[in-house]
Amino acid sequence: MLRFKTYAICVYLVLIYWISLHIPHMNALFFPTLGAFSLLFISRSFGKAEVGRIALGAVSASLVGSLLAYWSAGALSLLATLLIVIALINIFKWNAPPILAVALIPYFTQPPVFWAIPLSVCGALAGLLLTLSVADYCEQLIAESRWLGAKPSKTESDTAA
């Protein structure tokens, strides 16, 4: 069976990349960790609640990183970001390493406003989750239609009289 999720994610990532290149002020929408989240969500089975918690964790981590990087982009704020995000990962049991990576984005992109990265992470992950949901639904439809299509049906004209 086709792996719709894999193809859907690839198309989604290319679309996000294109948007980030061609639409002004949307350059933060594409970030490399988005690919890591994509692979994480298709390679391991998570419930919807767990995926939502991971996405919330990523947005929270990007907010922590953005606030501390906006305050001071130095080594001490980076250390504080790492310690706070690692503590949050442990407290809330967010089993997703890309969460820590998302917290570091503001330290190398240096956006003009502190809310740009958390908003971009939220929007990109929401789009990713929507893409995965649609792909999952399509995979289910294909699986059901193949199952129904493979089932031979007997009609009266098929039986010998």
Solvent accessible surface area in square Angstrom, and as a share of the most:
residue,aa,sasa,rsa
1,M,132,0.59
2,L,94,0.47
3,R,129,0.47
4,F,58,0.24
5,K,50,0.21
6,T,48,0.28
7,Y,129,0.49
8,A,25,0.19
9,I,9,0.05
10,C,70,0.42
11,V,103,0.59
12,Y,19,0.07
13,L,36,0.18
14,V,103,0.59
15,L,92,0.46
16,I,10,0.05
17,Y,102,0.39
18,W,129,0.45
19,I,34,0.17
20,S,11,0.07
21,L,107,0.53
22,H,107,0.48
23,I,78,0.39
24,P,103,0.65
25,H,178,0.79
26,M,74,0.33
27,N,111,0.57
28,A,24,0.19
29,L,20,0.10
30,F,68,0.29
31,F,6,0.03
32,P,99,0.62
33,T,15,0.09
34,L,0,0.00
35,G,27,0.26
36,A,45,0.35
37,F,0,0.00
38,S,2,0.01
39,L,115,0.57
40,L,16,0.08
41,F,19,0.08
42,I,39,0.20
43,S,74,0.48
44,R,92,0.34
45,S,116,0.75
46,F,48,0.20
47,G,47,0.45
48,K,178,0.75
49,A,81,0.63
50,E,42,0.19
51,V,24,0.14
52,G,34,0.33
53,R,94,0.34
54,I,0,0.00
55,A,13,0.10
56,L,115,0.57
57,G,0,0.00
58,A,0,0.00
59,V,34,0.20
60,S,33,0.21
61,A,0,0.00
62,S,0,0.00
63,L,73,0.36
64,V,29,0.17
65,G,0,0.00
66,S,2,0.01
67,L,82,0.41
68,L,36,0.18
69,A,14,0.11
70,Y,137,0.52
71,W,188,0.66
72,S,47,0.30
73,A,63,0.49
74,G,33,0.32
75,A,82,0.64
76,L,145,0.72
77,S,2,0.01
78,L,61,0.30
79,L,92,0.46
80,A,34,0.26
81,T,0,0.00
82,L,50,0.25
83,L,109,0.54
84,I,74,0.37
85,V,0,0.00
86,I,75,0.38
87,A,45,0.35
88,L,40,0.20
89,I,33,0.17
90,N,99,0.51
91,I,121,0.61
92,F,100,0.42
93,K,151,0.64
94,W,16,0.06
95,N,94,0.48
96,A,3,0.02
97,P,96,0.60
98,P,15,0.09
99,I,0,0.00
100,L,46,0.23
101,A,42,0.32
102,V,0,0.00
103,A,0,0.00
104,L,53,0.26
105,I,6,0.03
106,P,3,0.02
107,Y,33,0.12
108,F,132,0.55
109,T,66,0.39
110,Q,124,0.55
111,P,29,0.18
112,P,120,0.76
113,V,53,0.30
114,F,71,0.30
115,W,133,0.47
116,A,21,0.16
117,I,2,0.01
118,P,11,0.07
119,L,112,0.56
120,S,17,0.11
121,V,1,0.00
122,C,60,0.36
123,G,37,0.36
124,A,0,0.00
125,L,2,0.01
126,A,57,0.44
127,G,19,0.18
128,L,0,0.00
129,L,44,0.22
130,L,120,0.60
131,T,28,0.16
132,L,19,0.10
133,S,58,0.38
134,V,81,0.46
135,A,4,0.03
136,D,52,0.27
137,Y,132,0.50
138,C,41,0.25
139,E,23,0.10
140,Q,95,0.42
141,L,85,0.42
142,I,42,0.21
143,A,43,0.34
144,E,100,0.45
145,S,65,0.42
146,R,130,0.48
147,W,167,0.59
148,L,109,0.54
149,G,67,0.64
150,A,83,0.64
151,K,126,0.53
152,P,120,0.75
153,S,90,0.58
154,K,175,0.74
155,T,74,0.43
156,E,160,0.72
157,S,104,0.67
158,D,99,0.51
159,T,79,0.46
160,A,105,0.81
161,A,154,1.20
